[in-house]
Amino acid sequence: MKNASVEVEAVNARLPLSGDDRLYTLRIANGEWIGIEPQESAVSAEGHVPIAELGLQELAESPLLDLQGRVVLPGFVDAHMHLDKAYTVSKVRNVSGTLPEAIENYRSFAPTFSKENIRERIVRAALSAASYGTLTLRSHLDVAFHLGRDVAMRTVEAALEARERVKSFVDIQYFPMFFYDPANEQALTEFAEETLRMGIDGVGGAPHLTPDPAKNIDWAFRLATKFNRPIDLHADETDDPNMKTIDVICDYVLRHRYRGRATAGHLCSLSAMEQEEADRLIAKMAEAGIGAVTLPPVNLYLQGRGDKGNVRRGVTRVRELATAGVPIAAASDNIQDPFHPFGRGDLLQIGLVTAYAAHLAKEEDIPTLLRMLTSLPAQITGTRPYGIEPNHPAGFVVFDTQSGEELFQELPATRWVYNRSRWIHASRLNRQWAQAGQPLGMEPIG
């Protein structure tokens, strides 16, 4: 090793976000990248152990690694999740598959969930995401204040306790979905301010679902600016092309100079409206500096339920937003709940669905997809410093593939995840055939 303080040295790494196909030597010390050096060719470094042979315990004891051309990405950033709702589908169903029924059914069941139950489901979902390589999460919390302060507060308390429990594995940001009701504004404001003092990270909500969307947006920005917190709103999650709360959100971002600190998720109605109007709103988003998050699996599941024949699918105009300069990320949204009965917190799986839904499947689209899971959501969530760069924190995932395109072709089960100066997860696929005709076996490690 070149430096006695080096904790990890990995040779023959492939970095698809680097813009080239070279192999690299990577070095980590004190939990930070200290070297990212291109190689002229593959090297056979003495003492470097092939990572394919190592589980979690062996990784901790093997600072010299040979990645044998495997892909390395900075830890995924999932910019829009609902951790508190995860794994509730067995109790809360959605017969129609619509968003209104999902909301109604979940809200009717919410008072029955104990704080302990909510906390354990958040922990489970967060650790599952971390095992697939996600190291930063932004979760929107269902705080149904109109069902009672206790119901709303138990979710907040459970979320903060869960974050403390998993903090050595994954970072979590919380944005409660404050449901604004003008008739109850004072009490809601007092509750929301209390949560921000408790450690909640920002202001969330879904103005298009409230009685007065414009007043909701005004209230949300008053709250965010008072506490100097970012704002992240569900926007226009509907097939109705006349729903344009994003227009008002842009006005407030420009007025309050919140460029880079405001995010809009879903934006389904953009895909339903006429091209000229969509172009106007996208240009306005770019001018305001709003980040966008698309949630293809959930929007494909919930939207267009009333259509026949040519069914609208609800996925926003991903390519057009990106072309206009709007930073756009792809995220998980819901995991096994009435809003989405599938999912596991694997952003690579989300990236594959995004490739299908947004027609991002050409070879030259692969870097765009990868940035939608890494650097762009890092920008949107304010995760800085970020990336495989000198002096940046070393949080990354190694995949059992040889290219960025192969990530989506294979969705590799084999992954090694490093965060907080240590390996936190490892799984490996036993590629050895015991006898002819015997299937491959999956061997979980750690």
C-alpha positions in Angstrom: 0.0 0.0 0.0 1.2 3.5 -0.7 0.0 4.9 2.6 -0.1 3.1 5.9 -3.4 4.8 6.8 -5.3 3.3 3.8 -8.2 1.3 5.1 -9.4 -0.1 1.8 -7.6 -0.4 -1.6 -9.5 -1.8 -4.5 -8.1 -2.4 -7.9 -9.8 -3.1 -11.2 -12.9 -1.1 -10.4 -15.2 0.1 -13.1 -16.9 3.6 -12.7 -19.7 4.0 -15.2 -20.3 7.6 -14.0 -16.8 8.6 -14.9 -17.6 8.8 -18.5 -15.1 6.2 -19.7 -14.6 2.5 -19.6 -11.2 2.4 -17.9 -10.5 0.5 -14.8 -9.6 2.3 -11.6 -7.7 1.9 -8.3 -9.7 3.2 -5.4 -8.3 4.1 -1.9 -10.1 5.0 1.3 -8.7 6.3 4.6 -10.6 7.6 7.6 -13.9 7.0 5.8 -13.0 9.3 2.9 -11.8 8.8 -0.7 -8.1 9.6 -0.9 -7.4 8.1 -4.3 -9.3 7.5 -7.6 -6.6 6.6 -10.1 -7.2 5.3 -13.7 -5.3 2.2 -14.6 -3.7 1.6 -18.0 -5.0 -2.0 -18.0 -6.2 -4.7 -15.6 -3.7 -5.4 -12.9 -2.9 -8.5 -10.8 -1.9 -6.9 -7.5 -0.1 -9.1 -5.0 -2.1 -9.6 -1.9 -5.4 -8.3 -3.3 -8.3 -10.7 -2.7 -11.1 -11.2 -5.3 -14.2 -9.6 -3.7 -16.3 -12.5 -5.1 -14.8 -14.7 -2.4 -15.7 -12.5 0.5 -18.7 -12.1 2.8 -19.2 -9.4 5.3 -16.8 -10.7 8.0 -14.1 -11.4 5.4 -14.4 -8.0 3.9 -13.7 -6.4 7.3 -10.5 -8.4 7.5 -9.4 -7.8 3.9 -8.3 -4.2 3.1 -6.8 -5.2 -0.3 -9.5 -6.1 -2.8 -9.6 -7.1 -6.5 -12.9 -6.0 -8.0 -12.2 -7.8 -11.2 -13.8 -5.2 -13.4 -17.0 -4.9 -11.3 -19.1 -1.7 -11.3 -18.8 0.7 -8.4 -21.4 3.5 -7.9 -21.7 6.0 -5.1 -24.5 5.0 -2.7 -28.0 5.5 -4.2 -30.1 8.4 -3.0 -33.8 7.6 -2.8 -35.4 11.1 -2.8 -39.1 10.1 -2.2 -40.3 7.3 0.0 -43.1 6.6 2.5 -41.3 4.5 5.1 -44.1 4.7 7.6 -46.6 3.1 5.3 -44.3 0.2 4.2 -45.4 -3.4 4.6 -49.1 -2.6 5.4 -50.7 -4.1 2.3 -51.7 -7.3 4.1 -53.8 -5.1 6.4 -54.8 -2.2 4.1 -56.0 -3.2 0.7 -56.9 -1.2 -2.4 -59.6 -3.0 -4.4 -60.0 -0.3 -7.1 -56.3 0.4 -7.4 -56.9 4.1 -7.3 -55.2 6.9 -5.3 -58.4 8.1 -3.6 -59.2 4.6 -2.3 -55.6 4.1 -1.1 -55.7 7.3 0.8 -59.1 6.6 2.3 -58.3 3.0 3.3 -54.9 3.9 4.9 -56.4 6.9 6.8 -59.1 4.7 8.2 -56.6 2.2 9.5 -53.9 4.7 10.6 -55.3 5.1 14.2 -54.8 1.4 14.8 -51.0 1.4 14.2 -49.0 1.6 17.4 -45.8 3.7 17.6 -43.8 0.5 17.9 -45.4 -1.0 14.8 -44.7 2.1 12.7 -41.1 2.3 14.0 -40.3 -1.3 13.2 -41.7 -1.0 9.7 -39.6 2.1 9.1 -36.5 0.3 10.4 -37.2 -2.8 8.2 -37.8 -0.7 5.0 -34.7 1.5 5.6 -32.4 -1.4 6.2 -33.8 -3.2 3.1 -33.0 -0.2 1.0 -29.5 0.0 2.5 -28.9 -3.6 1.6 -29.6 -2.8 -2.0 -27.2 0.1 -2.0 -29.3 3.2 -0.9 -27.4 5.2 1.7 -29.7 8.3 1.8 -33.5 8.4 2.0 -36.0 11.1 2.0 -39.3 9.9 3.5 -42.6 11.6 3.5 -44.6 10.9 6.6 -48.4 10.5 6.9 -49.3 12.9 9.8 -53.1 12.8 9.7 -53.5 15.7 12.1 -57.3 15.8 11.4 -57.5 12.3 12.9 -56.1 13.6 16.1 -52.9 15.0 17.4 -51.9 11.7 19.0 -52.3 9.8 15.7 -50.1 12.3 14.0 -47.5 12.6 16.7 -47.0 8.9 17.1 -45.8 8.7 13.5 -43.3 11.5 14.0 -41.9 10.0 17.2 -41.7 6.5 15.6 -39.8 8.0 12.7 -37.3 9.8 14.8 -36.7 6.8 16.9 -36.2 4.6 13.8 -33.8 7.1 12.3 -31.7 6.9 15.5 -31.7 3.1 15.3 -30.4 2.9 11.7 -28.2 5.9 11.6 -25.0 3.8 11.4 -26.3 2.3 8.1 -28.3 5.0 6.3 -29.3 8.7 6.5 -33.0 9.5 6.6 -34.6 12.9 6.0 -38.3 13.4 7.0 -40.9 15.6 5.3 -44.3 15.3 6.9 -47.3 15.5 4.6 -49.1 18.3 6.4 -52.8 18.3 5.3 -53.8 21.9 5.3 -57.3 22.8 6.4 -58.0 26.6 6.7 -60.5 25.9 9.5 -57.8 24.3 11.6 -54.8 26.4 10.6 -53.7 27.5 14.0 -53.6 24.1 15.6 -51.9 22.6 12.6 -49.3 25.3 12.5 -48.5 24.7 16.2 -48.2 21.0 15.6 -46.0 21.5 12.5 -43.7 23.9 14.2 -43.3 21.5 17.1 -42.2 18.7 14.7 -39.6 20.9 13.1 -38.2 21.7 16.5 -38.1 18.0 17.3 -35.7 17.3 14.3 -38.0 17.0 11.3 -36.1 18.1 8.2 -38.5 19.9 6.0 -42.1 20.8 5.0 -44.2 18.4 2.9 -47.7 18.1 1.7 -50.0 17.5 -1.3 -51.7 20.8 -2.1 -53.7 19.4 -5.0 -55.6 17.1 -2.6 -56.6 19.9 -0.2 -59.7 22.1 -0.2 -57.7 25.2 -1.2 -54.4 24.3 -2.9 -53.2 27.9 -3.3 -53.7 28.6 0.4 -52.0 25.3 1.3 -48.9 26.3 -0.8 -48.8 29.8 0.9 -49.0 28.2 4.3 -46.3 25.7 3.5 -43.9 28.4 2.3 -44.6 30.5 5.4 -43.7 27.6 7.6 -40.6 26.6 5.6 -39.2 30.2 5.4 -39.8 30.8 9.1 -37.7 27.8 10.0 -35.3 28.1 7.0 -36.2 24.5 5.9 -36.5 23.0 2.4 -39.9 22.2 1.0 -40.9 19.0 -0.9 -44.5 18.8 -2.1 -46.5 16.1 -3.9 -47.7 17.9 -7.0 -50.5 17.1 -9.3 -50.7 13.4 -8.8 -53.7 13.1 -11.1 -54.7 12.4 -14.7 -56.5 15.8 -14.8 -54.6 18.1 -17.2 -56.3 21.1 -15.5 -54.5 20.5 -12.2 -51.5 22.8 -12.2 -50.4 23.4 -8.6 -46.9 23.3 -9.9 -47.6 26.7 -11.5 -48.3 28.2 -8.1 -45.4 26.4 -6.5 -43.0 28.0 -9.0 -44.4 31.4 -8.2 -43.6 30.9 -4.5 -40.2 29.5 -5.2 -39.3 32.5 -7.3 -40.8 34.9 -4.7 -39.0 33.5 -1.8 -35.8 32.8 -3.7 -36.0 29.1 -2.8 -34.1 27.9 -5.9 -32.5 24.6 -5.2 -34.5 24.1 -1.9 -37.8 23.1 -3.4 -38.9 19.8 -4.8 -42.0 18.6 -6.6 -42.9 14.9 -6.8 -45.1 13.0 -9.2 -46.2 15.8 -11.7 -48.5 13.3 -13.4 -50.8 15.9 -14.9 -47.9 17.2 -17.0 -48.2 14.0 -19.1 -51.9 14.5 -19.7 -51.9 18.2 -20.8 -51.4 19.7 -24.2 -47.8 20.1 -25.3 -47.7 23.9 -25.3 -48.9 24.1 -21.8 -46.6 21.4 -20.6 -43.7 23.2 -22.2 -44.6 26.4 -20.4 -44.7 24.8 -17.0 -41.5 22.9 -17.6 -39.7 26.1 -18.6 -41.1 27.8 -15.5 -39.8 24.9 -13.3 -36.3 25.3 -14.9 -36.4 29.1 -14.3 -37.4 28.6 -10.6 -34.8 25.9 -10.0 -37.2 23.3 -8.7 -36.1 19.7 -8.4 -38.4 17.0 -9.7 -38.9 13.4 -8.7 -40.7 10.8 -10.8 -42.2 7.7 -9.3 -42.9 5.4 -12.3 -43.9 2.1 -10.6 -46.5 3.7 -8.3 -47.8 6.1 -10.9 -48.1 3.2 -13.4 -50.1 1.3 -10.8 -52.4 4.1 -9.6 -53.1 6.3 -12.6 -55.4 5.8 -15.6 -57.8 3.6 -13.7 -60.8 5.3 -15.3 -59.5 5.1 -18.8 -60.3 2.4 -21.5 -58.3 1.6 -24.5 -55.6 4.3 -24.6 -54.9 4.2 -20.9 -53.0 7.2 -19.4 -50.2 5.9 -17.2 -49.3 9.0 -15.2 -45.5 9.0 -15.6 -44.4 12.6 -16.0 -42.4 14.0 -18.9 -39.0 12.7 -17.8 -37.0 13.4 -20.9 -38.4 16.8 -21.5 -37.8 17.9 -17.9 -34.2 16.7 -18.1 -33.7 18.4 -21.5 -35.0 21.7 -20.0 -32.4 21.5 -17.2 -34.7 20.5 -14.4 -32.9 18.1 -12.1 -35.0 15.0 -12.0 -34.6 11.9 -9.9 -36.4 8.5 -9.9 -37.5 7.2 -6.5 -39.3 4.3 -4.8 -42.3 6.0 -3.3 -44.2 3.1 -1.7 -43.2 -0.4 -0.6 -45.9 -3.0 -0.2 -48.8 -0.8 0.9 -52.2 0.1 -0.6 -50.6 2.7 -2.8 -48.3 0.1 -4.4 -48.4 -3.6 -3.4 -44.9 -4.4 -4.7 -41.4 -3.0 -4.3 -38.5 -3.6 -1.9 -36.6 -0.4 -1.8 -34.2 -1.4 -4.6 -33.4 1.7 -6.7 -31.9 -0.3 -9.4 -35.3 -2.0 -9.9 -36.9 1.5 -9.9 -34.3 2.6 -12.6 -35.3 -0.3 -14.8 -39.0 0.6 -14.6 -38.1 4.2 -15.3 -36.2 3.0 -18.4 -39.3 1.3 -19.7 -41.8 4.1 -18.8 -39.7 7.0 -20.0 -38.2 5.3 -23.0 -34.7 5.7 -21.6 -33.3 2.4 -22.9 -30.7 3.4 -25.5 -27.0 2.8 -24.6 -26.5 6.6 -24.4 -29.4 6.8 -21.9 -27.7 4.6 -19.3 -25.6 7.4 -17.7 -28.8 9.5 -17.5 -30.6 6.7 -15.7 -27.7 6.2 -13.3 -27.5 9.9 -12.5 -31.3 9.8 -11.7 -30.5 7.4 -8.9 -27.3 9.0 -7.7 -26.0 12.5 -8.3 -29.3 14.1 -9.2 -31.2 13.0 -6.1 -28.1 13.9 -4.1 -28.4 17.4 -5.5 -32.2 17.5 -4.8 -31.9 16.3 -1.2 -28.8 18.5 -0.4 -26.6 15.4 0.1 -23.2 17.0 0.0 -20.4 16.3 -0.5 -21.3 13.3 -2.6 -19.7 11.0 -5.1 -16.6 9.1 -5.7 -14.3 12.1 -5.5 -11.2 12.8 -3.3 -12.0 14.0 0.2 -15.6 13.0 -0.1 -17.2 10.5 2.3 -16.8 6.9 1.1 -20.3 5.5 0.7 -20.6 3.2 -2.3 -21.9 -0.1 -3.6 -20.1 -2.8 -5.7 -22.3 -4.7 -8.2 -21.6 -8.1 -9.8 -21.7 -6.6 -13.3 -19.2 -5.3 -15.8 -21.0 -2.2 -17.2 -23.7 0.3 -16.5 -26.0 -1.2 -19.1 -25.6 -4.6 -17.6 -26.9 -3.3 -14.3 -30.3 -2.9 -15.8 -30.0 -6.1 -17.9 -29.2 -8.3 -14.9 -30.4 -6.4 -11.8 -27.6 -8.2 -10.0 -28.5 -9.8 -6.6 -24.8 -9.8 -5.6 -23.9 -6.5 -4.0 -21.4 -5.2 -1.5 -22.3 -2.0 0.3 -19.8 0.3 2.2 -20.8 3.2 4.4 -19.6 4.9 7.6 -16.0 3.6 7.3 -17.2 0.0 7.1 -18.8 -2.7 5.0 -22.5 -2.8 6.0 -23.9 -5.5 3.7 -22.6 -8.2 1.4 -24.4 -10.9 -0.6 -22.9 -13.2 -3.2 -24.1 -15.6 -5.8 -22.5 -19.0 -5.8 -21.5 -19.4 -9.4 -20.0 -22.8 -9.0 -21.9 -25.8 -10.4 -21.9 -28.7 -7.9 -22.9 -31.2 -10.6 -24.1 -30.9 -14.2 -27.8 -29.9 -14.1 -27.7 -28.4 -10.7 -29.1 -24.8 -10.4 -27.2 -21.8 -9.2 -27.6 -21.2 -5.6 -28.0 -17.8 -3.7 -25.8 -17.5 -0.6 -26.7 -14.5 1.6 -23.8 -13.2 3.6 -24.2 -11.0 6.6 
